[in-house]
Amino acid sequence: MFQTTECIMKASENIPFAFFGTPEFAVIVLDELERAGLLPAIIVTAPDRSKGRGLKLTPPPVKVWADIHGISTLQPKKLNDPGFLSKLKTYDLELFIVAAYGKIIPRTVTDVPKHGVLNVHPSLLPKYRGPSPVETQILSDDRNVGVTIMQIDEEMDHGPVVQNEKVKIKNEEWPLRASTLAKILAHTGGKLLADTIPRWVAGEIAAVQQDHNEATYCKLIKKEDAHIDLNDNPYQNFLTIQAYDAWPKAYFFAEKNGKKVRVKITDANYRDGKLTIKKVIPEGKHEMDYESFLRRNEPTSQ
């Protein structure tokens, strides 16, 4: 059971920690930590990247959050850079927190803080180790979802578990879109972290080794993973649509003027064994109703 916010704030005074994170998932975790009175002394995030047609240099979501909150950031290209490590050590940090940082953290970094490194992982480990746990759980139609706070070691999602929390999803809501499920798990993970940090530093919680025999793994998502054949199993197609709602978005190919056109599916539902596509984005076009697409194109989809 979570402690009250007041208890957490009292227990968490003078715990200098660094936060490693990059995307929106990590921003939600930071929001929950802030609500509990836990703010990092320094934030480590990915370098700014060129985005859009104009290739404008754009900071990652966590950098934007840090700027708003007046927290300094480090954006190393490589974590084994001696200059980065030297700067990190000047903060005299007791703990590192990792939430969707996007890179394996080497031992030269994990050995720095007195109380080690805690990671928020959006699955109930040892299930779904790897870079795409949310999408893979949806594709697997696995409703046993939750988050894990674990210690980082030198292998991916392999370290001992500190705490975990199951999340109940109503049957009528499943399968959720991956973006929706990720937000739910990020909020849960942030709250669980807020409960964990002061207790971990105080030595009140012991980490437990994972059962490595029960481990399952998920892969890095590629664009072609989202390709579906509309003649295939309708429920599995719906799982694919829900799993890849943010990126790369499920798609099929349709014939138009003798050419194959990629059509992304942006909205669909499944009921009584039938998949109903509601909205699509044809290649080079804006989003439209699927029925309008069919009337305009009369495609042969595949």
N, C-alpha and C positions, 0 to 999 in steps of 0.2 A: 504494500500500500504506500502511496506517495505521502511524503511529509507535507505539512503546510508550508506555504511560501515563506511565512515569517521564520519558521524553524530553519529552512534552507538558507535564508539570507544570513541568519546569525551564525550558522555553522560554516558558511562559505566565505566569511570575511578573511581577507588576506590570503587567498589562494590564487597566486598569479599563474595563469595558464595561457597557453597559445592555442588558437583554433585554426585547424587546417580544413579548408573547404572551398568549393568553387561554384556549383550551380544553385538553382532555386531551392532544392532540397536542403542544402546547408543553410540558406537564409532562414528558412522556417525553423530549423533547429536553433539558430542564433536568436530568433525572436522568442522562442520558449525559454531559453537560458536567460535572456534579458528580463522576461516577466518574473523569473525567480531571483532576480538580483545578481545574476552571474554574468559578468562581462569579461571577455578575454583581454589580456594585457597587450597582445599582439595577434594579428591575423595573417596567416600564410595562405595565399591563393595563387591561382594560375596567372601567367602573364596576360596582358591585354591582347585581344586578337582582332584581326581585320575581318569585318563582316559586311554583308550587304553588297549591292552592286557597286557602290562607291568605295568598297573596302575600307570603311572608316574604322579606325582603331577603337575598339570597344572594350571596356573593363568587364570582367565577369560579375555576376550578380552579387557575390560576397564582397567584392571590392566596393561596389556601390553602397552596400549596407555599412561597411566599415567607414567610408567617407562621411555618411550621414551621421554616424555615431561618434565621429571624431577619434577613431581607433586607427593607429598606424598599421600599414600592411607591408608585407614582404612578398615579392612575386618572382621567386627564383625560376630560371629555366631548368636548372638541375639542382636537386636537393643535396648533392655531394659537393656543391660549390663551397670552398673554404670561406669565402667572403660572407655567404649567406649564414653558414654555421656560426661564424664569429659574431655576426649581428644578433642572431637568435640567443646566443649565450649571454649577451649583455643584459637581457631582461630577467635573469635569475629566476627562471620558471620552474614550478613544481610539477606541472602536469601538462600534457598535450592532449587535445581533443581533436578527433578526425571525423568529418562527416562529408562523404562524397568529394574527397579532394581530387581524385582522379589519377594519382600516381602511387606506386609502391614507395613507402617511406623506408629508407635504408637504416641500418643499425647505428650508423654514425649520428643519426638524428634521434632515433628512439631511445638511445642511451643517455640523452641529455637530461631530461627531467627526473627529479627524485622519485616521483610516483608513477613513472611510466607513461604509456600512451593508451588512451581509451578511444575506441572506434564505434560509431553508430552504424549498424548494418541493417537494412530493411528486409530481413527475413529471420526466421527462427533457426539459427545455426544449430547443427552443421548443415542444414538444408540450404541449398541455393547459394553456395559460395561463388564469388565471381562478380563480373561487372554489370550484370543485368538481372538481378533477383526479382524485381517487381514484374518486369515483362515476362520472365520465364515462369513465375508462379501462375500468372494469368493464362499463359499458353498451356500450362500443365493442368489447368482447371483445379488448382490446389487452393482450397479455401482456408487452410490453416495458416493464416498470415499473422505477422507480428514483427517486432524489432528486437535486436540483440545489442547489448553493450558488451564489448569484448576488449581484451588486451591485444594489442598488435604484436605479432612476432614476425619472423622473416618470411613466412609463407602467407599466401593470400587467404584472408578470413579463417585462419587456422588457429589463432590464439585462444586462450581460455576465456570462458564466458563469465562475465561479472553479474549481469542481470539480463532478463528478457521479459517481454510483455506481449501476450497474445492480443489480437484485435478482432473483435467480433464483427463480422459482416453479415447483414441479413440476407437470407437466401434469395429474396426477391430483388436485391440490389446487385447480386453477382451475375456475370463478371463485371466488375468496375472497370472504367478506363484506367490505364496505367498512370496517367497524370493525376487522377483523383486518388487512387490508392497510394501513390507516392506522397501526396500531401498529408494524407491521414497518418501514414507511417512516420513522416518527418515530425509532425506535431507530437505523436506518441513518443518517438525517440528523443525529442527535445525535453519533454517532461520527465522521461525516465532518466535522462542524463542529469537534469537538475536535481533529481533525487539521489543519483549515484555519486556525483562528484564529491560533496562534503563527506559522505559516508565512506567513500573509497580512500580519501586522503586521511580520514580519522582512523582507518584500519578496521572499520566495522563490517566490511564485506570481504569475503574471500572469493577469488576467481576459481572456477571449476573447469578442468580440461574437457574439451569437446570429445564426443565419441566419434572418432575419425572414420570408423567403419560405416557410420550412417551418413557420411558426407555425400552431397550431390553438388553438381557444378553447373554454372551457366556461362554462356559465351559472350563475346563482344558482338553486338548487333551489327549486321550489315544490311544495306538497302534491299538486297535481293531476298532477305528473310521475310520481308513484308509482302511478297508477291503471292496472290491467291488465285485459284481457279474457281470461278463461280459455280462450276459443276461438282466441286468437291463437297465434302461433308459440311453442311451449313453451320453447325454449331462450332466446329473447329475454325471455320472461316470467321465466325463472329468473335471467337477468342483472339484470333490474329488481329482483327480490326481494333478490338479493345486494348490489346497489349501494345500496339504500335500507334496509338492515337496521337502522340506528340511527334515522334520521329521513328522510323521514316514514313509512317502512315501506310496502311494496307492499300494495295493497288491491284488492278487487273489491267489487261490489255484489251483494247477494242479495235475492230477494223474500221477505218475511215478512208475512203478514196484509195483503197488498196494498200494502205499503210497501217501499221500498228500504232495505236495511240495509248499512252499510259494514262490511266484514270485513277486518281487517289480517292479513297472512300473516307469521308470526314464524319459521317453520322449513319448509324444503322441500329436496328434492334432485332431481337430474336424472340420468337414466341410460337408455341405449339409446333416446334420442329421446323419453322420457316424463318429464313434470314430475309429481312427487308432492308434494302439499302435506301437511305433517305436523302443524303447529300453527297455530292462528289465534286472533285476539281479535275476536269479534263486537262490534259497537257496544254499549256499555253492559254488557258481560260481561267475565269473566276469561278468561285464556288457556285453551284446551282443544284436545284432539286434533281434527283436521279430521274424522275419521270420526264422532266424537261430535257434532260440529256438524251434519254431514249427517243423522245419524239424528234429531236433535232438531228440525231446522228444515225439512228437505227443500226447500232453496231452489232457485230458478232463478238461477244466478250469471251475472254478466256484467261 
